[in-house]
Structure formats: structure tokens, C-alpha cells
């Protein structure tokens, strides 16, 4: 499922909306895989987002 930045921040409050926007702006290769950009719209793939977060658990 794809979520907007605002929806992602509401569903996962451990990241603020501004923190997510900063991640989108500074997206490295691993995080950019979670993103779908359509014009100015940025959507976040929820499954890949959770896998990306989990990858930092090590």
C-alpha cells in the first residue's frame, strides 16, 4: 500500500512529518527504493518502508 508523507507520519508517529520530508529530500539509494514520485507527489511504499526501518535494527 502506498501512503503520502502525511499519512505515513500519522500511522508511524515515531517519525515526524518533517523528518520524513527530510528523508525524502536527502534520499540515499536504500531509502529511494521506498519512494514513488509522480510529478511533485511523493508516495511511500509501506512494505518497503518497514523493511528499510528494520534494516537499521542490526
N, C-alpha and C positions, 0 to 999 in steps of 0.2 A: 504494500500500500504506500502511496506517495503522500507526503504531508508538506504543507507550507512551513516556513520558518516559524511563524506564529503558532501553528498547530503543534509543531514539534516541541517548542518551549512550553506550551500548555500541558502536553502529555508527559514530558520528561523535565520536570521543574528543576532538576539538578543542573541544567544548563539554562542560563537566561537567554532571552531573545537576542540581546546584543552580543552575547558570547557566541551564539550560533551564527549570527551575521558575520562576526569576525572570522570564524572558522571558514565560512563560505568565501569571504573576501581573500583570505590567505590560504585557500585550499591547496594542500600538497597532493601528491598522486594518490595516496591511500584514501584521503577524505573525498577527493573529487569523484571517486567511483560511486559515492553515495548520492551524488547530485545529478539532477536532470534540469538543464537550463533550456527554457523555451522563451526566447526573447529576453525580457527583463525578469521574467518569472523564474524562481528557483524552487524546485521541489526536491524533497529529501526522501530517498527510498528507505522506509522504516527498517526493513530487514537488514540492509547493508549498514545502516546507521548503528544498529545494535551490535552487529559483528565488529564494526570499527571500534566501538566503545570497549567491547570485550577483548579486543586485541591489545589493549593497554593494561589488562589485568595481570599480565605476567609479572 
